[in-house]
């Protein structure tokens, strides 16, 4: 009873903050209403990287567009957060950091929307660079928490039985191309804040390219499975937690890279792999030859059985 009460309060606070995000909608409507009689017949609504307008709408069109985009975003975020909250018992640091990231995204959108109104009313510059900088920092914080939390405890040192690698040259190229384009843009833009933000974005996307190039390394030992990339330990799966495993397909709609919420994780760059059922949750290991993963799992489970006899 004493343990469930803090968990219940935490979940109540989590849902209260989700609901609080929706206040962005009436706030945006109020800001439009407060300056409605001062807006031009055709207001600037789209801007280049240097802050100069290159797209216009009527106030009615602008209000409908801003409210619709915000409502869709809030609905998607709410569904994701509620789903993640149900999959995580108790709520994890990743769930809270995801909530924080979504709040920042909604806040930045609301701030920029208000900045558009201020530009059309008084000519104040659009706060693009600072907003993108805050958003980039929030994404970086979320990724650090996400990667760190799912690592688990390191496995005891033991003899390596097998190692498999799962990489994708295609995905590395797909990520590297936009990273290079963003890096070139970062060199050419005159605004320091936007320049730093673009360099940060190029670094993040370039890191994804490096991860796809290096691939996921699956290290099988009598202690379990260790998953690594770029020399960093992503996850440790103790052998005692593995209940079953089988070759399975991965849906393209699930995305690629490191996927999953709650107790479910996938490390995948292709459409095939092995789904491992754990005591709590599951892990999907992508591989173009999933039979090799099954063979490695058979080896470590047989090794444990032989040792226990």
Secondary structure, DSSP 8 states (H G I E B T S, - for coil): -HHHHHHHHHHHHHHHHHHHHTHHHHHHHHHHHHHGGGS-SSEEEEE-TTS-EEEEE-HHHHHHHHHHHHHHHHHHHHHHHHHHHHHSSS--HHHHHHHHHHHHHHHHHHHHHHHHHHHHHH-----HHHHHHHHHHHHHHHHHHHHHHTT-S------EEEEEEE--HHHHHHHHHHHHHHHHHHHH---HHHHHHHHHHHHHHHHHHHHHHH-EEEEEETTEEEEEETTEEEEEEEGGGEEEEEEEE--GGG-SEEE--TTEEEEESSSEEEEEEESSSEEEEE-TTHHHHHHHHHHHHHHHHHHH-
